[in-house]
């Protein structure tokens, strides 16, 4: 029986970046360049990422010969065994997300869990995480925080959920994080302003690590004033992390 390969968890950029080395360490780039099998949320995005890597380090094989298997929300659970099979046969692999670190708010977590079940070594590599970077830059509680994924799209249900998270935040002194589909960012901020207490701290972190990065933390009352003055953040269709801390 062959020794299993290693599953490398490879961070991707959070968007178009001028210098890859500013967000992806050289050692991570070299490790990525040495692999010829990848599991990715989107093969096209993974190829674009590998092209960036190839500009700095020669790839193990020509890009068209590198195997990229997809794992996303449409992948059936029974397909995971096939994705893991090359690793069980001794081949190293890289797990790559659409953006940021894999297996966090990402379907790749299922493959990582299966790897552990079969004794496949898992190695997380250093790179940008929009969630952690947002916590760092928000000024909110970094000792206790929780990521809640997407909130309901229905306005009434979203308002209820915002109030629940604010109450939990205030009671536990815990920062609450969530994300939204980028074209609904304005609706999310309006919901926060409408349903949070005036003193609740709200952070809007957009395009983290990119040239267009914007991170602002203010009270609900201050955000309300900005929106009333028509000075909403420039975050339409831009990846954004929302954070709140009840006071």
C-alpha positions in Angstrom: 0.0 0.0 0.0 1.5 3.3 -1.1 2.1 6.2 1.3 -0.6 8.9 0.7 0.3 12.2 -0.8 -0.2 15.5 1.0 -3.2 17.8 0.5 -1.9 21.4 0.4 -4.4 24.1 1.2 -3.4 26.9 -1.1 -4.5 30.5 -0.6 -5.6 32.5 -3.7 -5.5 36.2 -4.1 -8.6 38.2 -3.1 -8.8 39.8 -6.5 -6.5 41.3 -9.1 -3.3 42.3 -7.5 -0.3 44.2 -8.8 2.4 42.1 -7.2 1.6 38.5 -6.3 4.4 38.4 -3.7 2.6 41.0 -1.7 -0.2 38.6 -0.7 1.2 35.1 -1.6 4.5 34.2 0.1 7.3 33.0 -2.2 7.4 29.6 -0.5 3.7 29.1 -1.1 4.3 30.0 -4.8 7.1 27.5 -5.1 5.0 24.7 -3.4 2.1 25.5 -5.7 4.3 25.4 -8.8 5.6 22.0 -7.9 2.1 20.4 -8.0 0.4 18.9 -11.0 -3.0 18.0 -9.5 -5.4 20.6 -8.1 -8.9 20.5 -6.7 -10.5 23.9 -7.3 -13.9 25.6 -6.8 -13.6 26.8 -10.4 -11.1 25.4 -12.9 -10.9 28.6 -15.0 -10.1 30.7 -11.9 -7.5 28.1 -10.8 -5.8 28.3 -14.2 -5.7 32.1 -14.0 -4.0 31.8 -10.6 -1.5 29.2 -11.9 -0.6 31.6 -14.8 0.3 34.2 -12.1 2.4 31.5 -10.4 4.1 30.5 -13.7 5.2 34.1 -14.3 7.3 33.8 -11.1 8.2 30.0 -10.9 8.2 27.3 -13.6 5.3 24.9 -13.2 5.8 21.1 -12.7 4.1 20.6 -16.1 2.8 22.7 -18.9 -0.4 24.4 -17.7 -2.6 22.4 -20.2 -1.2 19.1 -18.7 -2.0 20.0 -15.1 -5.0 18.2 -13.8 -7.7 20.4 -12.2 -10.8 18.8 -10.8 -13.7 20.9 -9.6 -15.3 20.9 -6.1 -18.1 23.4 -5.6 -21.7 23.6 -4.3 -22.9 21.5 -7.2 -20.5 18.6 -6.5 -22.3 15.5 -5.2 -21.0 14.0 -2.0 -20.2 10.7 -3.7 -17.7 12.4 -6.0 -15.4 13.3 -3.1 -13.8 9.8 -3.0 -12.7 10.2 -6.6 -11.1 13.6 -5.9 -9.2 12.0 -3.0 -8.2 8.9 -4.9 -5.0 10.4 -6.4 -3.8 11.4 -2.9 -4.4 7.9 -1.6 -2.3 6.6 -4.5 0.6 8.8 -3.3 0.1 12.0 -5.4 0.3 15.4 -3.7 -2.5 17.8 -4.5 -3.4 21.5 -4.0 -6.9 22.6 -2.8 -7.6 26.1 -4.2 -10.5 28.4 -3.5 -12.0 31.1 -5.7 -10.5 33.7 -3.5 -8.7 33.7 -0.2 -8.1 30.6 1.9 -9.7 27.3 1.0 -12.0 25.3 3.3 -13.2 28.5 5.1 -16.7 29.4 4.0 -15.8 27.1 1.1 -17.0 23.6 -0.1 -13.4 22.4 0.1 -13.9 21.7 3.8 -15.6 18.4 2.9 -12.5 17.2 1.1 -10.3 18.2 4.0 -12.5 16.2 6.4 -12.4 13.2 4.1 -8.6 13.5 3.9 -8.3 13.3 7.7 -10.6 10.3 7.8 -8.2 8.4 5.4 -5.0 9.5 7.0 -4.0 11.9 4.3 -1.7 14.7 5.6 -3.2 18.2 5.4 -0.9 21.2 5.2 -2.5 24.7 5.3 -0.3 27.4 3.6 -0.1 31.0 4.6 -2.1 33.6 2.6 -4.9 36.2 2.7 -8.1 35.5 4.5 -10.7 38.3 4.1 -12.4 37.4 7.3 -9.3 37.5 9.5 -8.0 40.6 7.8 -11.3 42.3 8.4 -11.3 41.4 12.1 -7.7 42.7 12.3 -8.5 46.0 10.7 -12.0 46.6 12.3 -10.9 47.6 15.8 -13.7 45.3 17.1 -13.2 42.4 19.5 -10.5 40.1 18.2 -10.6 37.9 21.2 -14.1 36.5 20.5 -15.7 36.6 17.0 -18.0 34.4 14.9 -18.5 34.1 11.2 -22.2 33.7 10.2 -21.9 33.3 6.4 -24.8 34.9 4.4 -27.8 36.4 6.1 -31.3 35.8 4.7 -32.2 37.7 1.6 -35.8 38.2 2.6 -36.0 41.7 4.2 -38.0 40.7 7.2 -36.0 37.6 8.0 -32.7 39.6 7.5 -33.9 42.3 9.9 -34.7 39.6 12.5 -31.3 37.9 12.0 -29.5 41.2 12.4 -31.2 41.9 15.6 -30.4 38.4 16.9 -26.7 38.8 16.0 -26.6 42.3 17.6 -28.1 40.9 20.8 -25.7 38.0 20.9 -22.8 40.4 20.2 -23.8 42.7 23.0 -24.4 39.9 25.5 -21.2 38.0 24.8 -19.1 40.9 23.7 -18.5 39.0 20.5 -17.8 40.4 17.1 -20.2 39.1 14.5 -19.0 38.7 10.8 -21.1 38.0 7.7 -20.9 38.5 4.0 -23.3 39.3 1.2 -23.6 38.8 -2.5 -21.7 41.9 -3.8 -24.6 43.4 -5.7 -26.7 43.4 -2.4 -24.1 45.2 -0.3 -26.1 48.4 -0.2 -29.2 46.6 1.0 -27.2 44.9 3.7 -25.7 48.1 5.1 -29.2 49.7 5.0 -30.5 46.8 7.0 -27.8 47.1 9.6 -28.4 50.8 10.0 -32.2 50.3 10.3 -32.1 47.5 12.8 -29.0 48.0 15.0 -28.8 50.3 18.0 -27.3 53.8 17.3 -24.2 52.9 19.4 -23.5 49.5 17.8 -20.1 49.5 16.0 -20.4 48.5 12.3 -17.4 47.8 10.1 -17.6 47.6 6.3 -14.5 46.1 4.8 -14.3 46.1 1.0 -11.7 44.8 -1.5 -9.3 43.8 1.2 -5.6 43.7 0.1 -6.5 45.3 -3.3 -5.6 48.8 -4.5 -9.3 49.8 -4.0 -9.4 48.6 -0.4 -11.7 50.5 1.9 -12.2 49.6 5.6 -14.3 51.8 7.8 -15.7 51.3 11.4 -18.3 53.7 12.7 -21.4 53.6 14.9 -24.8 52.8 13.5 -25.8 56.5 14.0 -22.7 57.7 12.1 -23.4 55.3 9.2 -27.0 56.5 9.2 -25.9 60.0 8.8 -23.6 59.1 5.9 -26.3 57.2 4.0 -28.8 60.1 4.6 -26.2 62.4 3.0 -25.8 60.1 0.0 -22.3 59.1 1.0 -22.5 55.3 0.9 -19.3 53.4 0.5 -18.1 52.6 -3.0 -18.8 48.8 -2.6 -21.3 48.0 -5.3 -20.4 44.6 -6.8 -17.2 44.5 -4.7 -16.5 41.7 -2.2 -17.3 43.0 1.3 -17.1 41.7 4.8 -19.6 43.2 7.4 -18.8 43.2 11.1 -20.7 44.4 14.1 -20.1 44.7 17.8 -23.0 45.7 20.1 -22.1 48.2 22.9 
